[in-house]
Amino acid sequence: MAGRWIETWEPEDETFWREKGERVARRNLWFSVLSEHIGFSIWTLWSVMVLFMGPEYGIDPAGKFFLISTATLVGALVRVPYTFAVARFGGRNWTVFSAVSLLVPTLAAFWVMEPGTSYATFVAVAALTGIGGGNFASSMTNINAFFPLRRKGWALGLNAGGGNIGVPVVQLVGLLVIGTLGASHPRIVLGVYIPLIVLAAACAALYMDNLRPVKNDTGAALEAVRDPHTWIMSVLYIGTFGSFIGYSFAFGLVLQTQFGRTPLQAASLTFIGPLLGSLIRPVGGRLADRCGGARITLAAFAAMAAATGVVIQASGNASLPVFLTGFTALFVLTGLGNGSTYKMIPGIFHAKALARGLDAEAAAAHGRRLSGAAMGLIGAVGALGGLAINLAFRQSFQATGTGTAAFWSFLAFYGVCFTLTWAVYLRRPAPVATRAQLGYVEV
């Protein structure tokens, strides 16, 4: 693809940003959101397909949890190469390709989605949907390059939040089909998405741009891998995004398996949490811009631990209303934390560059360089948290018939994330390379 290439891009220059940069960046943001939105819908497709898989499919709850775990795993792994594809092929060009490629898992699912298909075939097709998870990494890396540091929290939060909404939207489509036609027509859900995939690819081709200054930097990637903050932020992102995507995949199955909900009853509830979590992600980014990402992240983990306690209590008492309240709160809080943690990433590398004595312009360039490389790795590791959640649910239901044991493990992990956030980014006094030099507000 030849593509449209912008040769010079200086978002930190206020005159450039005001006269040209903001308009171009916003246009690319909106169509990036569209493509990523469809990618999330396809990635989480099997959270809906399993609701259509009644007894005639011959797959027990553990088998269904494994199906969604397969999609989660592949989606996490492909995030790393998708991150580097933006600089290699151009943000616009890669968005077109990655959107078109979503036709492969969608058409494959359309072909096999019926009783009598072997379980191995379902696993293979579920794995194909994982490529939708890669769209997040390439989209975030691309948009990170378009915006100045002072606007990254808002822009990245909006980009990710708009993509995350693909999760509740595909679940709403599934609800509409089940509610009107019953649970025997899964192909209608797939048929809805085929033209939407084509639309997303066409819009990217027509309205997005490639940035010539964005190039793959092996040195930046290696430096990001060696930097301990990359791995600290990966752990925190497991707690926020890993929880969001893991719960999004598993929520409907938990309702069916633990609370005996029918496919229609489950589908009518599953979309609410992911929708609220997606909508609030930009709010998390905006709050991080104003108050500091570490502060918002710390508060999010504290509240997530409290909400998990409510869920554990409701799970033990088999109280569906309280369970739904606690679980919905978890979704909202993960969305808030998603926005704040992603704001922290460019802030950390920018502030470290300032601490090394670089001037403002050089520090901004260094921050973009390293944060772009780190985001793919952090996003991939964070998505693996979703796999861990699905596998924890699978083991918990196999062993005890409920998800209570899994929730206890999640509670313990949120405690670890809370402590890590406080100790590294907010503790007084803190190591020189963290609180003082990373910037209390920026991080």
Disulfide bonds with the S-S distance in Angstrom:
none
